[in-house]
Amino acid sequence: MILHLHTPRTTSRVARAALIALAALLPLPSCADDDGGETDPLEDVELDVCEHYEQGPIAAVTAGTDAASATATSSVHTRYDVSLPSGAGFVKVAIEAASTYSFFFSDDATVVFKDVSGAVVAPVETRTGSAWCDAIGKAYVVTLGVGTYTIEITAASGATATQFVFLDPAVEEEE
């Protein structure tokens, strides 16, 4: 948080000093976790993901029944409301820049990422829940190269829909 003190010329030096002292008491954001290490990149973007869950943009899609009929979901920073008519289905993402992507699902959906040849791409990290956003049920961090990937989604406990948002953390760091 950056605090800007804009004071009219008529504000006394005492009042400005009081404002500066008050600002010094405000908590400042930390770049380290409680153990003194770097912050977790997944947690750094969770508040942004929460905004997308609440405010969108939102795209409703129906998952394909197999990899060949997978529905395109290639826009980062978009909440996808995915209908899974049989409790499972396929979507695809076209990746234009090789990076590590984070996929945030609204529930405990089981997800399998596959490249164009059908080979499974294992997540580098999987997390359940979020300390920052109640809308996040499960998060997957996956390193993806340029190309199209199929995501097989199996809904949590018999559900017929899920939601997800995906982000490129490298883009987040540049903002």
N, C-alpha and C positions, 0 to 999 in steps of 0.2 A: 504494500500500500504506500502510495506517495501522497504526502500531505502538502498541499500548496496553501500558503498563508497569503491571502490578498487582503491587505488592509487599506482603508482609505487614509488619506493624508492626515485627517483629523484624529485618527486613533493615536492615543498616547503611547509613549514608549513603555509605560508600565503595562498597559493592556497587551501590547505586542509581546512583551516578555512573558506575560502570563500565558498567552497562547502557545508560545514556543515551549514553555515548561509543560503545558498540558500535552502537547504533541510528543514530547519526550517520554511521557508515560504510556502512550499507546503501544500495543504490541506490534512489532515489525515482523514481516514474513521471514521465515527462515529458509535457508538453502540447505540445511542439514537436518537429519532426523534426530530422534532422541539419543541415538548412540554416537552422534557426532559425524556420521557418514553423510553421503550425498542423499538427496531426497529421491524417492522412488518415482521413476518416470511414469508409471501407471497412475499413481495417486496425483501426480501433477496435472493430468488431463481429465480426471474424473469430474471436476466441477464443470468443465466445458461440455463433457458428455451429458451431464445432468441438464444443462441448458437445452441441449438438442432433444433430450427426452421430453422436456416440458414445452419448448417453443418451436421445435422443428428446425429446418424444414422436415416435412413428413411425407413419405411415399409408401402407399399401400401396395403390396405385391402378393401374388400367390406363387408359392414355390412350385418348381417343376416336380414331376413324379420320378424323374431319373436325371442323370448328369446331362444327357443330350437335350433335355427340355428345361434346363436350369434357367431361372429368371435373372436378368441382369440387375445388379445392385452395386453400381460402381462409383457412386458419389460419396466422398468422405463428408463428414459433418452433416449427415442426413439420418434421421431416424426412419428405419424401415420397419413397417408393420407387416410381418410376414404371416400369411395364412398357410397353415400346414394341414390340408384337408384330411390326410390319413395319419396325422400326428408326426409326419416326417416329410422332408422334401429337400430340394436342391436349389441353391441360388449360385450366381457366379459374380466374380469381381474381375474387372480388367485393371491390372496394375500397370501404371505408366512410369513409375519411378521405383527402383529397387530400394527397399527400406524395411524397417520393422514396423508393422502395423498392429494396432490394438483394436480388437473387436469386443464390444461390450453388449452382452445379451441381458434382457430384462428378467430372465429366469435361469434355471439350472439346465438349460438345453445342452445336449451333447452335440458337439460339432466336430466334423472331420474336414480338414482342408486337403485338397488334391490339386496337383499341377495339371497341365494340359495332357500329359501322358497318363494320368491317373494315379501317379505315385503320391502317397500320403506325405504331407508336409507337417511335421510335428511342431506344435507350439513350443516356443522357448520358455513360456511361462503360462500357467493357468491359475486363476484366482476365483474364489467364490465370495460374493458379496463385495461391499465397498464401505470404507469408513466415511466417505464423503457424500455418497449419493445412494439413496434407497432404491432408485430405479434400476440400479445395476445388480443383477443376480449372479452373473458369471462373466469373467473377462479372459480373453485369450490374446496372447502376444505372439505374433508370428512374423518371421522374417520371410519376405516374399521378393522374388526377382520380377523383372518386367515380364508380363504375360497374363494369361487368363487363368483364374483358379476357380474351381468348383468347391462350394461349401455344402456339405451334407449336414442338415440340421434334423435332430430328433428331439421333439418337444419333451419338456419335463412332465413326468407323471400324467400322461394321457391328454395333455393340452393339445389344442389344434391351432395354436398361433404363438408367435413370439415376436419380440422387437429386438432390433440391434442397431448400434451406431458403430462406425469404424473410423479411426483416425490414423494419420501418419504422424507419429511423435516427432519426427524431424521437422515437419512443418510447424508443429506446435512450438518448438523451441525458437523458431525464427520469428514468431508473432510478437 
